């Protein structure tokens, strides 16, 4: 009997998680997306030998939005357990085959609060910028457009773009357009950068992996 009750409890817990991740239970209202430029932060620490270094430029994408949840998954007092955001950064640089380069990457977030302003942050490393742009000190001035897709349980529920339309998207194929050269994996979550300890709860947390 105890084993049966335990199995039922586990099944109920799993069903609750699935429900919380159901895209039909979530309404996301994108407020905007912007590109910023940050320099590598200098963090002081004791008992180590200091190294000479020159701070370099990182790209930062800041997407603002809010969500509403159905009552049966928490309503105004609830939080969305998981949200994936796929970022697209169009550069003023062409690939060898003449296509505009777009840096992209997907970052998974967790515990997104309902009914309040939320932000996600993502970054592009200086080493990536140097490789793609083939120059030092690349940054915000090399970006032509930026956008992102908000995804819940594999379903895109909203899109936001600096141009007002999803410029990276081919409406015919319903996929990223082949007129661009995509560098997937170039956009990183904050937890994989030197900015991980900063800004407190300004941005929603990256999902632990």
QUIHUSUL-V625536 format. One record per pair of residues at least 24 apart in sequence whose C-alpha atoms are under 10 Angstrom apart, sorted by the first residue. I is the first residue (numbers start at 1). J is the second residue. Records with the same first field share a line. If there is no record, write none. Layout:
I: J, J
This chain:
16: 72, 73
17: 73, 80, 81, 82
18: 81, 153
19: 72, 73
20: 69, 70, 72, 73, 74, 78, 79, 80, 81, 82, 152, 153
21: 73, 80, 81, 82, 83, 152, 153, 154
22: 73, 80, 82, 152, 153, 154, 155
23: 69, 83, 151, 152, 153, 154, 155, 156, 157
24: 69, 70, 152, 153, 155, 157
25: 68, 69, 70, 71, 72, 73, 74, 75, 80, 152
26: 67, 68, 69, 70, 73, 75, 80, 114, 152, 157
27: 66, 67, 68, 69, 70, 114, 157, 158
28: 65, 66, 67, 68, 69, 114, 115, 150, 151, 157, 158, 159
29: 64, 65, 66, 67, 68, 150, 157, 158, 159, 160
30: 63, 64, 65, 66, 67, 118, 119, 148, 149, 150, 158, 159, 160, 161
31: 63, 64, 65, 66, 117, 118, 119, 160, 161
32: 62, 63, 64, 65, 119, 147, 148, 159, 160, 161, 162, 164
33: 61, 62, 63, 64, 65, 119, 120, 121, 145, 146, 147, 148, 160, 161, 162, 163
34: 60, 61, 62, 63, 64, 145, 146, 147, 161, 162
35: 59, 60, 61, 62, 63, 89, 121, 122, 123, 139, 140, 141, 143, 144, 145, 146, 147, 162
36: 60, 61, 62, 123, 139, 140, 141, 143
37: 61, 123, 124, 138, 139, 140, 141
38: 123, 139, 140, 195
39: 126, 139, 194, 195
40: 125, 126, 193, 194, 195
41: 194, 195, 198
42: 194
43: 194
55: 126, 137
56: 125, 126, 127, 136, 137, 138, 139
57: 124, 125, 126, 127, 129, 130, 136, 137, 138, 139, 140
58: 123, 124, 125, 126, 127, 128, 129, 137, 138, 139, 140, 193
59: 89, 122, 123, 124, 125, 126, 129, 138, 139, 140, 142, 143, 187
60: 121, 122, 123, 124, 125, 139, 140, 187, 188, 190
61: 87, 88, 89, 119, 120, 121, 122, 123, 124, 146, 147, 148, 187, 188
62: 119, 120, 121, 122, 123, 146, 147, 203
63: 87, 118, 119, 120, 121, 122, 146, 147, 148, 160, 161, 203
64: 117, 118, 119, 120, 121, 160, 203
65: 115, 116, 117, 118, 119, 120, 150, 158, 160
66: 112, 113, 114, 115, 116, 117, 118, 119
67: 112, 113, 114, 115, 116, 117, 118
68: 113, 114, 115, 116
69: 113, 114, 115
70: 114
74: 114
75: 113, 114, 115
76: 113, 114, 115, 116
77: 113, 114, 115
78: 111, 112, 113, 114, 115
79: 110, 111, 112, 113, 114, 115
80: 109, 110, 111, 112, 113, 114, 152
81: 109, 110, 111, 112, 113, 152, 207
82: 108, 109, 110, 111, 112, 151, 152, 153, 206, 207
83: 107, 108, 109, 110, 111, 112, 150, 151, 152, 153, 154, 204, 206, 207
84: 108, 109, 110, 149, 150, 151, 152, 153, 154, 155, 156, 206, 207
85: 109, 120, 121, 122, 148, 149, 150, 151, 152, 156, 158, 159, 189
86: 122, 147, 148, 149, 150, 151, 156, 159, 184, 185, 187
87: 122, 123, 146, 147, 148, 149, 150, 160, 161, 184, 185, 186, 187, 188
88: 145, 146, 147, 148, 149, 161, 166, 167, 168, 176, 182, 183, 184, 186, 187
89: 124, 142, 143, 144, 145, 146, 147, 148, 161, 162, 168, 182, 183, 186, 187
90: 142, 143, 144, 145, 146, 147, 167, 168, 180, 181, 182
91: 129, 132, 133, 139, 140, 141, 142, 143, 144, 145, 146
92: 133, 141, 142, 143, 144, 145
93: 132, 133, 134, 142, 143, 144
94: 132, 133, 180, 181
95: 132, 133, 180, 181, 182
96: 181
97: 180, 181
98: 179, 180, 181
99: 178, 179, 180, 181, 182
100: 144, 179, 180, 181, 182
101: 132, 133, 179, 180, 181, 182, 183
102: 132, 143, 144, 145, 146, 168, 180, 181, 182, 183, 184, 186
103: 128, 129, 132, 146, 180, 181, 182, 183, 184, 185, 186, 187
104: 146, 147, 148, 182, 183, 184, 185, 186, 187, 188
105: 148, 182, 183, 184, 185, 186, 187, 188, 189
106: 148, 149, 150, 151, 184, 185, 186, 187, 188, 189
107: 185, 187, 188, 189, 190, 206, 207
108: 151, 152, 189, 205, 206, 207, 208, 209
109: 189, 203, 204, 205, 206, 207, 208
110: 204, 205, 206, 207, 208
111: 204, 205, 206, 207
112: 203, 204, 205
113: 204
117: 202, 203
118: 201, 202, 203, 204
119: 201, 202, 203, 204, 205
120: 189, 190, 202, 203, 204, 205, 206
121: 188, 189, 190, 191, 195, 202, 203, 204, 205, 206
122: 187, 188, 189, 190, 191, 192, 193, 195, 206
123: 186, 187, 188, 189, 190, 191, 192, 193, 195
124: 185, 186, 187, 188, 189, 190, 193
125: 186, 187, 188, 192, 193, 194
128: 183, 186, 187
129: 186
132: 183, 186
